[in-house]
Amino acid sequence: MHQVDYNSTPLVQVRNLSKYFTVGHKAVLKAVEDVSFDIYKGETVSLVGESGCGKSTTGRCLIRIYEPDNGQVFYEGKDINTFNKREARDFTRKVQMIFQNPYASLNPRMTVKEIVGEGLKLAKMPADQIEARVQELLETVGLNKEHMSRFSHEFSGGQRQRIGIARALSVDPEFIICDEPISALDVSIQAQILNMLNQLQEERGLTYLFIAHDLSVVKYISDRVIVMYLGMVVETAPTEELFAHPTHPYTQALLSAIPEADPKRARASHRIPIQGEIPSPVNPKPGCRFADRCAYATDICRQKEPENREIRPGHFMACHNR
């Protein structure tokens, strides 16, 4: 756990955030709907759920890649969608993103020096200082100056992700959105990247939103966990609390699916299967979106959307019957 002042004003405040996409002529895909949460300075909040649940869309709304259809995102108390040109430029420096696919997120026509130095160039750093700064950033992420003149296709996946992290660090950000930064990497490399992210956070006082679907990774790196299902938040809690007392049926099923390394404990563990297919996020039915796959669902679940209520200090959950 990191040292976080939860009595302070949150660094990031998300309020009733919704993002829709039009599919065809009339259908509306509700990728994110009515999502609210806070992130405090110096902490790591993990956003987890199955593929297609809206995790990455939420992250992209926080960095202004997408403009939300409803709701607000506040950074240091200011609505990011009301920034003037100067405030928007300052926000771009403070908030950066590490993308999921290191093979697609780096320009193949640019050298490493150009990729990592691009933000410095936009910040109008003198050309004679950029090379030294890029070398320093590469050494920070475990690379060296010999890599500066190479192109991204000459590197392994882990090295490419290190280049992406160096690029994100180049403008000295305060808040980094990590969009599944290790899911495309080998397991041995995943541990190296996670350790590096933890070390950078300690050294630079960074704040992370860590988007992932691997809950074993989330347990290692995060202070709090937000569980999403089909565009909505179903459970939020401190990491230890969530793993000790998962309450929403979807969270329980996710945690039961984590592989157990110890054979004895693996045999004793109980897997909770989720029945049925994930419903379409296009024009979803009323009520709880998990109702058709939930063993505890009753009539009210299919009629009324559950409220997100506090069941323990700091532990929130949206379910009628738990």
Secondary structure, 3 states (H helix, E strand, C coil): CCCCCCCCCCCEEEEEEEEEEEECCCEEEEEEEEEEEEECCCCEEEEECCCCCCHHHHHHHHCCCCCCCEEEEEECCEEHHHCCHHHHHHHHHHEEEECCCCCCCCCCCCEHHHHHHHHHHHCCCCHHHHHHHHHHHHHHCCCCHHHCCCEHHHCCHHHHHHHHHHHHHCCCCCEEEEECCCCCCCHHHHHHHHHHHHHHHHHHCCEEEEEECCHHHHHHHCCEEEEEECCEEEEEEEHHHHHHCCCCHHHHHHHHCCCCCCHHHHHHCCCCCCCCCCCCCECCCCCCCCHHHCCCCCHHHHCCCCCEEEEECCEEEECCCC
